[in-house]
Amino acid sequence: MDASRFFSLLLILCMTLSAQAESEQVQAAMSIDRAVQLYGALPRTSKMRVSPNGKLIAFLKSTTDSSSVLVYSLEEKKVVSGANVSEIRPHQIYFMDDDHLILVASEHRRVMGFRGRFDVSTAFALNTKSGDINQLLRPGEGIYAGQTGLGGVVGTSENNRYIYMPAFVAESATDLSPDFSLMRVKVSSPRRPKQWVKGDKDTIDYFMDGEGNVVAQEQFENHNNRHLIKVPAERGWKTIFSQNTVIKDVEFVGLTPNYQSLVMINENPATGRIGYFTVSLADGEVSQRPLGREDADVDHVLMDINRVVHGLVYAGFTPDYELFDASRQSRVEAIIKQFPNEMVSLIDWSPDWRHLVFKVEGLSSAGSFYLASEGGEPRFLANAYPDISPEIIQPTAVYAFQASDGMTIPTLLTLSLSQAENPQRMATVILPHGGPASYDRKGFDWLAQALAARGYLVLQPQFRGSTGFGVEHYLAGQGQWGRKMQDDLTEAVHYFAKGGLVDPERVCILGASYGGYAALAGVAFTPELYACAVSINGVADVKRMLKDERSARGKDHWVVAYFEQSAVAKDYSDDDLRAISPYYAADKVQAPVLLIHGEEDEVVPIHHSIEMEDALSDADKLVRFVTLKNENHYLMEGATRQQALHEILRFIEPYLAE
């Protein structure tokens, strides 16, 4: 690290820490039990939404034992309806209209005709006046029973009486290859939904015009690797877009406000950034020049229940917005300016954009919700974590270093208030993100905060293969599992140790999903580097992972091709897969390893951790394996999240102690 750059960073860190560490109590490292209680808990309030008329808000209220969706009247200043949703795990809620709230939930259960248990997505309609809940689609009512995704909504009718949902529909009881059709569901009485459009086995999505008419369907032909957009024609369907590709490298996300074009997210060849293009539904013509900035990737779009796109959200450690309506853009910018140095996220809006909901995260809050109605100042609604005061929020900083081959690696640092007086040679946790096609943000990260509260420096390098930093950065990670992607983490340790921030004798690596793989790869392939490792729901055997994907989806499926291209080179052998699998290098591991896995994980099955434990035990390595009961891939349950955090903090403590 260049000395002048290091001392500049050190000065910033000292000023940041000293400004926040105002008492001896804050400067002391937090106890494990206290950190688990505060940071391991689920957010008390989440999923904040506003009704179209701006008179109601709805949100998820969680405790250790239960979860409820509550509907609150802003005029009456009281809860007017709600429902206990502990059994259905809602992960998304939104208003369809003033009278109905849509809940998209998941339940881990058996699926008729299949072995094992699966995360089954389902949608419900909650009446905001009565509190009654109706399930919108049910297997067996013309709906194929052997499917796990019944929570998708692609549009509504003009009067909101009907909602349109895709589902696999079998022709008969013996039909084992059902078509992906579009169902029309009456919201007030969803029994007996009607098959509105008959799809086929290659259909993957539908787009509608807000009046109950399908304007396009998206298909992917896995058998010949063709990505298609078809529009209604006088006889059947007409193809307007066709691309030969092994994996989907463009994403169709919504429609323009006039319903004349699809919105497509794709690489801008002129800038190497992910941009926003339009595809005409009349003739399939793709806009030559994307909308949006040339210096940032489009992360996602802002769209309503009918998937009309109103603006762009740019990637980065903090989100940046571009609304297509100039007056709306001015309002959003003005509100964000009222919260300087904070991460401000636009999370909901009314159809007329008079009422906007924001979430604010940073040194002043672990997550505060505000309602900004037209003509008024932002109104505080609730705190996500009311027990976490600003005085105990661990600050973050951003720094970028160059890898040995010249690749820039942006890095997020979460700093411990207990190190305010001397932020040097700190015990450090490397925390690689999952995905790996993902990236970290500067908002409240419960795991990074808990680790920093215990006195550790947390480094989150955005290794090559991460999204959000340009196509070149993402593509540089293709085929680099266990290789250059892992090297970026290794070089982060060396870089910040050389600069004096990291104590190289006290470094652990911890991650979930792909991050769990990276943690295992770290101690397997660079055994001298880490004092310990923690893998949460991590991949241990890449060969087995690809086998599982082929078995679940079919060898020709584009998802299989994605994982093949992401993990290894295009042409590979079993030996290549073994070479990047920590499972086959268990005998090389020197550091103690903690394995944590949800027993109901369907993304990375628990057998990865079971087999890794066996391999490490057979090699006489120090390993501990913790199974999280009734937990899936995402640590959605409060009790098991706290259990996992307690295990992590207790496990790493002796290896990071001075």
ChimeraX attribute file (.defattr): number of C-alpha atoms within 10 A of each C-alpha:
attribute: neighborCount
match mode: 1-to-1
recipient: residues
	/A:1	15
	/A:2	9
	/A:3	10
	/A:4	9
	/A:5	11
	/A:6	16
	/A:7	14
	/A:8	11
	/A:9	17
	/A:10	18
	/A:11	13
	/A:12	13
	/A:13	21
	/A:14	19
	/A:15	13
	/A:16	19
	/A:17	24
	/A:18	17
	/A:19	11
	/A:20	19
	/A:21	22
	/A:22	13
	/A:23	9
	/A:24	8
	/A:25	12
	/A:26	17
	/A:27	21
	/A:28	17
	/A:29	18
	/A:30	20
	/A:31	13
	/A:32	19
	/A:33	14
	/A:34	14
	/A:35	24
	/A:36	23
	/A:37	16
	/A:38	18
	/A:39	25
	/A:40	23
	/A:41	22
	/A:42	23
	/A:43	23
	/A:44	17
	/A:45	23
	/A:46	24
	/A:47	19
	/A:48	25
	/A:49	26
	/A:50	25
	/A:51	25
	/A:52	20
	/A:53	13
	/A:54	22
	/A:55	14
	/A:56	23
	/A:57	22
	/A:58	24
	/A:59	21
	/A:60	24
	/A:61	20
	/A:62	22
	/A:63	16
	/A:64	15
	/A:65	9
	/A:66	14
	/A:67	22
	/A:68	19
	/A:69	25
	/A:70	20
	/A:71	26
	/A:72	20
	/A:73	17
	/A:74	14
	/A:75	9
	/A:76	10
	/A:77	9
	/A:78	11
	/A:79	14
	/A:80	16
	/A:81	18
	/A:82	22
	/A:83	18
	/A:84	15
	/A:85	17
	/A:86	15
	/A:87	13
	/A:88	19
	/A:89	20
	/A:90	23
	/A:91	14
	/A:92	17
	/A:93	23
	/A:94	22
	/A:95	23
	/A:96	22
	/A:97	18
	/A:98	17
	/A:99	15
	/A:100	22
	/A:101	23
	/A:102	24
	/A:103	26
	/A:104	22
	/A:105	21
	/A:106	22
	/A:107	17
	/A:108	20
	/A:109	13
	/A:110	15
	/A:111	17
	/A:112	14
	/A:113	9
	/A:114	11
	/A:115	8
	/A:116	10
	/A:117	15
	/A:118	20
	/A:119	20
	/A:120	18
	/A:121	20
	/A:122	22
	/A:123	25
	/A:124	23
	/A:125	25
	/A:126	27
	/A:127	22
	/A:128	24
	/A:129	13
	/A:130	12
	/A:131	19
	/A:132	14
	/A:133	18
	/A:134	18
	/A:135	18
	/A:136	26
	/A:137	25
	/A:138	17
	/A:139	17
	/A:140	14
	/A:141	13
	/A:142	20
	/A:143	22
	/A:144	24
	/A:145	18
	/A:146	17
	/A:147	19
	/A:148	21
	/A:149	15
	/A:150	22
	/A:151	22
	/A:152	16
	/A:153	19
	/A:154	21
	/A:155	27
	/A:156	25
	/A:157	18
	/A:158	13
	/A:159	10
	/A:160	16
	/A:161	15
	/A:162	21
	/A:163	24
	/A:164	30
	/A:165	25
	/A:166	26
	/A:167	27
	/A:168	27
	/A:169	26
	/A:170	20
	/A:171	14
	/A:172	10
	/A:173	10
	/A:174	8
	/A:175	11
	/A:176	11
	/A:177	13
	/A:178	20
	/A:179	20
	/A:180	22
	/A:181	23
	/A:182	24
	/A:183	25
	/A:184	24
	/A:185	22
	/A:186	19
	/A:187	24
	/A:188	15
	/A:189	14
	/A:190	19
	/A:191	15
	/A:192	17
	/A:193	23
	/A:194	15
	/A:195	19
	/A:196	17
	/A:197	15
	/A:198	14
	/A:199	23
	/A:200	15
	/A:201	15
	/A:202	17
	/A:203	21
	/A:204	18
	/A:205	22
	/A:206	26
	/A:207	24
	/A:208	22
	/A:209	22
	/A:210	22
	/A:211	14
	/A:212	19
	/A:213	17
	/A:214	19
	/A:215	19
	/A:216	23
	/A:217	19
	/A:218	19
	/A:219	20
	/A:220	25
	/A:221	19
	/A:222	19
	/A:223	13
	/A:224	12
	/A:225	17
	/A:226	19
	/A:227	21
	/A:228	19
	/A:229	24
	/A:230	21
	/A:231	21
	/A:232	15
	/A:233	9
	/A:234	6
	/A:235	6
	/A:236	8
	/A:237	13
	/A:238	14
	/A:239	17
	/A:240	17
	/A:241	19
	/A:242	14
	/A:243	14
	/A:244	13
	/A:245	16
	/A:246	22
	/A:247	19
	/A:248	17
	/A:249	12
	/A:250	14
	/A:251	11
	/A:252	19
	/A:253	19
	/A:254	26
	/A:255	27
	/A:256	18
	/A:257	15
	/A:258	8
	/A:259	19
	/A:260	15
	/A:261	23
	/A:262	26
	/A:263	24
	/A:264	20
	/A:265	23
	/A:266	20
	/A:267	20
	/A:268	20
	/A:269	11
	/A:270	9
	/A:271	16
	/A:272	18
	/A:273	22
	/A:274	29
	/A:275	25
	/A:276	27
	/A:277	22
	/A:278	23
	/A:279	22
	/A:280	19
	/A:281	22
	/A:282	10
	/A:283	13
	/A:284	18
	/A:285	13
	/A:286	17
	/A:287	15
	/A:288	10
	/A:289	13
	/A:290	19
	/A:291	16
	/A:292	21
	/A:293	16
	/A:294	15
	/A:295	13
	/A:296	20
	/A:297	28
	/A:298	28
	/A:299	19
	/A:300	16
	/A:301	22
	/A:302	20
	/A:303	19
	/A:304	18
	/A:305	16
	/A:306	23
	/A:307	24
	/A:308	24
	/A:309	21
	/A:310	18
	/A:311	20
	/A:312	24
	/A:313	20
	/A:314	23
	/A:315	22
	/A:316	19
	/A:317	18
	/A:318	14
	/A:319	17
	/A:320	19
	/A:321	19
	/A:322	22
	/A:323	20
	/A:324	14
	/A:325	10
	/A:326	10
	/A:327	10
	/A:328	16
	/A:329	14
	/A:330	12
	/A:331	17
	/A:332	20
	/A:333	15
	/A:334	11
	/A:335	17
	/A:336	18
	/A:337	11
	/A:338	12
	/A:339	14
	/A:340	10
	/A:341	12
	/A:342	19
	/A:343	22
	/A:344	25
	/A:345	20
	/A:346	20
	/A:347	15
	/A:348	23
	/A:349	23
	/A:350	19
	/A:351	16
	/A:352	10
	/A:353	14
	/A:354	16
	/A:355	22
	/A:356	24
	/A:357	23
	/A:358	26
	/A:359	26
	/A:360	23
	/A:361	22
	/A:362	22
	/A:363	22
	/A:364	16
	/A:365	24
	/A:366	27
	/A:367	24
	/A:368	21
	/A:369	27
	/A:370	19
	/A:371	24
	/A:372	20
	/A:373	17
	/A:374	12
	/A:375	9
	/A:376	9
	/A:377	12
	/A:378	18
	/A:379	13
	/A:380	14
	/A:381	17
	/A:382	18
	/A:383	20
	/A:384	24
	/A:385	19
	/A:386	15
	/A:387	14
	/A:388	15
	/A:389	12
	/A:390	14
	/A:391	16
	/A:392	22
	/A:393	25
	/A:394	26
	/A:395	21
	/A:396	23
	/A:397	15
	/A:398	15
	/A:399	11
	/A:400	13
	/A:401	18
	/A:402	15
	/A:403	19
	/A:404	10
	/A:405	7
	/A:406	8
	/A:407	15
	/A:408	17
	/A:409	23
	/A:410	19
	/A:411	19
	/A:412	21
	/A:413	22
	/A:414	25
	/A:415	30
	/A:416	30
	/A:417	32
	/A:418	24
	/A:419	24
	/A:420	22
	/A:421	13
	/A:422	14
	/A:423	20
	/A:424	18
	/A:425	19
	/A:426	25
	/A:427	23
	/A:428	27
	/A:429	29
	/A:430	26
	/A:431	27
	/A:432	27
	/A:433	23
	/A:434	19
	/A:435	14
	/A:436	23
	/A:437	16
	/A:438	15
	/A:439	21
	/A:440	22
	/A:441	15
	/A:442	20
	/A:443	22
	/A:444	21
	/A:445	14
	/A:446	19
	/A:447	19
	/A:448	24
	/A:449	27
	/A:450	26
	/A:451	27
	/A:452	29
	/A:453	29
	/A:454	20
	/A:455	25
	/A:456	28
	/A:457	28
	/A:458	28
	/A:459	26
	/A:460	23
	/A:461	28
	/A:462	28
	/A:463	28
	/A:464	28
	/A:465	27
	/A:466	25
	/A:467	25
	/A:468	23
	/A:469	25
	/A:470	21
	/A:471	20
	/A:472	15
	/A:473	21
	/A:474	19
	/A:475	16
	/A:476	17
	/A:477	24
	/A:478	21
	/A:479	20
	/A:480	20
	/A:481	25
	/A:482	21
	/A:483	16
	/A:484	19
	/A:485	22
	/A:486	22
	/A:487	20
	/A:488	22
	/A:489	26
	/A:490	18
	/A:491	17
	/A:492	24
	/A:493	23
	/A:494	17
	/A:495	18
	/A:496	19
	/A:497	20
	/A:498	17
	/A:499	18
	/A:500	18
	/A:501	21
	/A:502	26
	/A:503	20
	/A:504	20
	/A:505	19
	/A:506	22
	/A:507	25
	/A:508	27
	/A:509	29
	/A:510	25
	/A:511	24
	/A:512	25
	/A:513	24
	/A:514	23
	/A:515	25
	/A:516	28
	/A:517	30
	/A:518	34
	/A:519	32
	/A:520	35
	/A:521	28
	/A:522	27
	/A:523	27
	/A:524	26
	/A:525	22
	/A:526	16
	/A:527	16
	/A:528	14
	/A:529	21
	/A:530	27
	/A:531	22
	/A:532	29
	/A:533	30
	/A:534	31
	/A:535	28
	/A:536	28
	/A:537	32
	/A:538	29
	/A:539	31
	/A:540	32
	/A:541	23
	/A:542	25
	/A:543	20
	/A:544	16
	/A:545	21
	/A:546	19
	/A:547	14
	/A:548	15
	/A:549	17
	/A:550	16
	/A:551	11
	/A:552	11
	/A:553	12
	/A:554	15
	/A:555	16
	/A:556	15
	/A:557	20
	/A:558	21
	/A:559	19
	/A:560	23
	/A:561	19
	/A:562	15
	/A:563	17
	/A:564	21
	/A:565	19
	/A:566	21
	/A:567	22
	/A:568	21
	/A:569	15
	/A:570	12
	/A:571	8
	/A:572	11
	/A:573	12
	/A:574	9
	/A:575	10
	/A:576	14
	/A:577	21
	/A:578	16
	/A:579	18
	/A:580	24
	/A:581	25
	/A:582	28
	/A:583	25
	/A:584	17
	/A:585	21
	/A:586	25
	/A:587	16
	/A:588	17
	/A:589	25
	/A:590	18
	/A:591	21
	/A:592	20
	/A:593	28
	/A:594	23
	/A:595	25
	/A:596	25
	/A:597	29
	/A:598	24
	/A:599	18
	/A:600	22
	/A:601	22
	/A:602	15
	/A:603	17
	/A:604	22
	/A:605	20
	/A:606	21
	/A:607	17
	/A:608	21
	/A:609	28
	/A:610	17
	/A:611	14
	/A:612	25
	/A:613	23
	/A:614	16
	/A:615	19
	/A:616	23
	/A:617	15
	/A:618	11
	/A:619	14
	/A:620	12
	/A:621	19
	/A:622	15
	/A:623	18
	/A:624	16
	/A:625	18
	/A:626	17
	/A:627	19
	/A:628	20
	/A:629	13
	/A:630	14
	/A:631	20
	/A:632	25
	/A:633	21
	/A:634	14
	/A:635	21
	/A:636	14
	/A:637	24
	/A:638	20
	/A:639	18
	/A:640	21
	/A:641	22
	/A:642	22
	/A:643	18
	/A:644	22
	/A:645	23
	/A:646	18
	/A:647	20
	/A:648	23
	/A:649	18
	/A:650	11
	/A:651	18
	/A:652	24
	/A:653	15
	/A:654	12
	/A:655	18
	/A:656	20
	/A:657	11
	/A:658	10
